[in-house]
Amino acid sequence: MDSSKRKFLALSSVTIASSLYGSGNTNVPKEAIAIKSHKAPIPKTTKPRVVVLGGGWSGLSIAKTVKTFSPQADVILVEKRYEFISCPVSNLWLVDKVELDYITHDYLQAARNYNYTYFNATATGIDKKSRILKTSEGDIAFDYLVLSPGIDYDYSKWTTDTTLITRLKQEYPAGFIPGSEHITLKNKIHNFKEGNFILTVPGGNYRCLPAPYERACIIADYFKQKKLKAKVILLDENNAITIKKKGFSSAFDELYADYLEYIPNSVIQDIDLDKKIVTTEFDEFTFADAAFYPRVRGAKILETMGFAKDAKDMMEGHINALTYEVIGEENIFIAGDARPMGFSKSGNTSNSEGKYVGNLIARRINKEKIPEWEAPITLCFSIVSTKPMNAIYIYTRYAFDKKDKNPKNIKFIDWKNFSFTKTLSSEEWKKEGSVNANSIYSWADALYFDMFGPK
Ligand SMILES: Cc1cc2nc3c(=O)[nH]c(=O)nc-3n(C[C@H](O)[C@H](O)[C@H](O)COP(=O)(O)OP(=O)(O)OC[C@H]3O[C@@H](n4cnc5c(N)ncnc54)[C@H](O)[C@@H]3O)c2cc1C
């Protein structure tokens, strides 16, 4: 950050305050004006500053990587949560197979180990011209900005009725953004007595393709062990299981025939929460309880900041898919599940992608050669049963495969030019399931260690 920008930041609060006072607006208390544009309470620096918005799998990986390869950078991680709760492995926590401790991690530990600053605040906007991120705790000037805010839900395919949307969020949360939604869902499962428990699989590139199928298996497994007169009804908007199809469909058929009904092509037309009836194009389902997972969209903060008119398209066409930079904005990047590229929206993808994005930023700071584009890695394990513990997995990388074979010659690449490649999977849960299940813990341990470092 050059000093002229910092001076501007200092001046801007004075200017705003004096112009408001000058306007004779006596109803506005002085304190309120001062709060409007104050600097965040972080140490001053003359070093290049990298601000990372979002301490999820993407932001944590990027903050660490930038600092590793460019120790001279002043890296600030802006995160609204006080602690990190992992979505991966959370399906096991729903049925008490792991402790909350195992999936909860410490932002302060990560910041100490990797020598960056964790700044607990909510980002609220941006002044692009002056290169300032606005947060609930003050303004932060940046030289490089990474936006990794994850996803928001998009209920518009089902309804635009805000009363219904609010009720769906509050009474039947999806459980795909960590925190209270997961706790509600866990209580629903544990308190369930009998009847249909509806889960949904959205269309589009939703967060964690296998997770709704894994969750259906785990809840059905729980009902089966408790010998409840209960059934999971899995309403899938897609025409078939979207990933690890062989493994999931054999688990549905062989393990949960009486406890799980999978219904593809289930485009929801109506949800009546009072009568507890879901109507799809072809059928009607009553339910005793449910968790409705709607479509996902790029986080709304990206719209608020003016990077897209409508982030529903996940910022398609707004990002250079090779550098992750917002088109027309130098050194402002969007990564993680908020990206438009057709990669799987997974923690492993975000973490491995974060190494590349972080390295790219570090090299720009160091004025070194920019790295070649590297494909992220999607490695994802899914539990299909808990007694015995069996799991399946998929490993995928991505490639350019259309006309533009050489990414170096491509100025801007549409995400549709990426495709899956080098896919491996292990879906024979009867043969390899227990080995895969053990690997889940090794995978999670390694990734948590990578993001947070030693305790
Ligand atoms: C049930 C479930 C199971 C899953 N299982 C797996 C799995 O087995 N393997 C796997 O690889 N992936 C899995 N995933 C997917 C994985 O959790 C996501 O892909 C991953 O979290 C995406 O990382 P991200 O950093 O882009 O977003 P997030 O992890 O959502 O992080 C975004 C962060 O930004 C913060 N934020 C947002 N807006 C603001 C703001 N305005 N100001 C400050 N902070 C803000 C949020 O608080 C959040 O911490 C699973 C997901 C779910 C829900």
The ligand as an SDF file (V2000), in Angstrom:
LIG
                    3D

 53 58  0  0  0  0  0  0  0  0999 V2000
  -22.1830  -31.2580    4.7540 C   0  0  0  0  0  0  0  0  0  0  0  0
  -21.0040  -30.9280    3.9260 C   0  0  0  0  0  0  0  0  0  0  0  0
  -20.0330  -31.8790    3.6990 C   0  0  0  0  0  0  0  0  0  0  0  0
  -18.9200  -31.5740    2.9370 C   0  0  0  0  0  0  0  0  0  0  0  0
  -17.9860  -32.5460    2.7490 N   0  0  0  0  0  0  0  0  0  0  0  0
  -16.8720  -32.2570    2.0720 C   0  0  0  0  0  0  0  0  0  0  0  0
  -15.8300  -33.2250    1.9660 C   0  0  0  0  0  0  0  0  0  0  0  0
  -15.9420  -34.3530    2.4690 O   0  0  0  0  0  0  0  0  0  0  0  0
  -14.7100  -32.8890    1.2900 N   0  0  0  0  0  0  0  0  0  0  0  0
  -14.5470  -31.6600    0.7330 C   0  0  0  0  0  0  0  0  0  0  0  0
  -13.4910  -31.4040    0.1430 O   0  0  0  0  0  0  0  0  0  0  0  0
  -15.5150  -30.7070    0.8100 N   0  0  0  0  0  0  0  0  0  0  0  0
  -16.6640  -30.9650    1.4630 C   0  0  0  0  0  0  0  0  0  0  0  0
  -17.6340  -30.0060    1.6020 N   0  0  0  0  0  0  0  0  0  0  0  0
  -17.5290  -28.7240    0.8620 C   0  0  0  0  0  0  0  0  0  0  0  0
  -16.6930  -27.6680    1.5670 C   0  0  0  0  0  0  0  0  0  0  0  0
  -17.1550  -27.4470    2.8790 O   0  0  0  0  0  0  0  0  0  0  0  0
  -16.7670  -26.3410    0.8010 C   0  0  0  0  0  0  0  0  0  0  0  0
  -16.5340  -26.5690   -0.5520 O   0  0  0  0  0  0  0  0  0  0  0  0
  -15.7290  -25.3770    1.3420 C   0  0  0  0  0  0  0  0  0  0  0  0
  -16.1180  -24.9870    2.6450 O   0  0  0  0  0  0  0  0  0  0  0  0
  -15.5720  -24.1450    0.4440 C   0  0  0  0  0  0  0  0  0  0  0  0
  -14.5900  -23.2900    0.9760 O   0  0  0  0  0  0  0  0  0  0  0  0
  -14.7170  -21.6950    0.8260 P   0  0  0  0  0  0  0  0  0  0  0  0
  -13.5420  -21.1560    1.5610 O   0  0  0  0  0  0  0  0  0  0  0  0
  -14.9180  -21.3090   -0.5610 O   0  0  0  0  0  0  0  0  0  0  0  0
  -16.0710  -21.3150    1.5780 O   0  0  0  0  0  0  0  0  0  0  0  0
  -16.3840  -21.4310    3.1350 P   0  0  0  0  0  0  0  0  0  0  0  0
  -15.6810  -22.5840    3.7250 O   0  0  0  0  0  0  0  0  0  0  0  0
  -17.8560  -21.3390    3.2610 O   0  0  0  0  0  0  0  0  0  0  0  0
  -15.7410  -20.1170    3.7520 O   0  0  0  0  0  0  0  0  0  0  0  0
  -16.2290  -18.8430    3.5130 C   0  0  0  0  0  0  0  0  0  0  0  0
  -15.9070  -18.0160    4.7400 C   0  0  0  0  0  0  0  0  0  0  0  0
  -16.1680  -16.6420    4.4530 O   0  0  0  0  0  0  0  0  0  0  0  0
  -16.7430  -16.0510    5.5890 C   0  0  0  0  0  0  0  0  0  0  0  0
  -17.4770  -14.8810    5.1450 N   0  0  0  0  0  0  0  0  0  0  0  0
  -18.4650  -14.8240    4.2280 C   0  0  0  0  0  0  0  0  0  0  0  0
  -18.8850  -13.5640    4.0540 N   0  0  0  0  0  0  0  0  0  0  0  0
  -18.1290  -12.8030    4.8710 C   0  0  0  0  0  0  0  0  0  0  0  0
  -18.0940  -11.4140    5.1310 C   0  0  0  0  0  0  0  0  0  0  0  0
  -18.9000  -10.5620    4.4920 N   0  0  0  0  0  0  0  0  0  0  0  0
  -17.2070  -10.9610    6.0290 N   0  0  0  0  0  0  0  0  0  0  0  0
  -16.3600  -11.8130    6.6950 C   0  0  0  0  0  0  0  0  0  0  0  0
  -16.3620  -13.1410    6.4810 N   0  0  0  0  0  0  0  0  0  0  0  0
  -17.2270  -13.6290    5.5740 C   0  0  0  0  0  0  0  0  0  0  0  0
  -17.6280  -17.1500    6.1690 C   0  0  0  0  0  0  0  0  0  0  0  0
  -17.9040  -16.9120    7.5460 O   0  0  0  0  0  0  0  0  0  0  0  0
  -16.7760  -18.3880    5.9210 C   0  0  0  0  0  0  0  0  0  0  0  0
  -15.9710  -18.7010    7.0450 O   0  0  0  0  0  0  0  0  0  0  0  0
  -18.7630  -30.2960    2.3590 C   0  0  0  0  0  0  0  0  0  0  0  0
  -19.7400  -29.3210    2.5900 C   0  0  0  0  0  0  0  0  0  0  0  0
  -20.8490  -29.6320    3.3690 C   0  0  0  0  0  0  0  0  0  0  0  0
  -21.8520  -28.5700    3.6250 C   0  0  0  0  0  0  0  0  0  0  0  0
  1  2  1  0
  2  3  1  0
  2 52  2  0
  3  4  2  0
  4  5  1  0
  4 50  1  0
  5  6  2  0
  6  7  1  0
  6 13  1  0
  7  8  2  0
  7  9  1  0
  9 10  1  0
 10 11  2  0
 10 12  1  0
 12 13  2  0
 13 14  1  0
 14 15  1  0
 14 50  1  0
 15 16  1  0
 16 17  1  0
 16 18  1  0
 18 19  1  0
 18 20  1  0
 20 21  1  0
 20 22  1  0
 22 23  1  0
 23 24  1  0
 24 25  2  0
 24 26  1  0
 24 27  1  0
 27 28  1  0
 28 29  2  0
 28 30  1  0
 28 31  1  0
 31 32  1  0
 32 33  1  0
 33 34  1  0
 33 48  1  0
 34 35  1  0
 35 36  1  0
 35 46  1  0
 36 37  1  0
 36 45  1  0
 37 38  2  0
 38 39  1  0
 39 40  1  0
 39 45  2  0
 40 41  1  0
 40 42  2  0
 42 43  1  0
 43 44  2  0
 44 45  1  0
 46 47  1  0
 46 48  1  0
 48 49  1  0
 50 51  2  0
 51 52  1  0
 52 53  1  0
M  END
$$$$
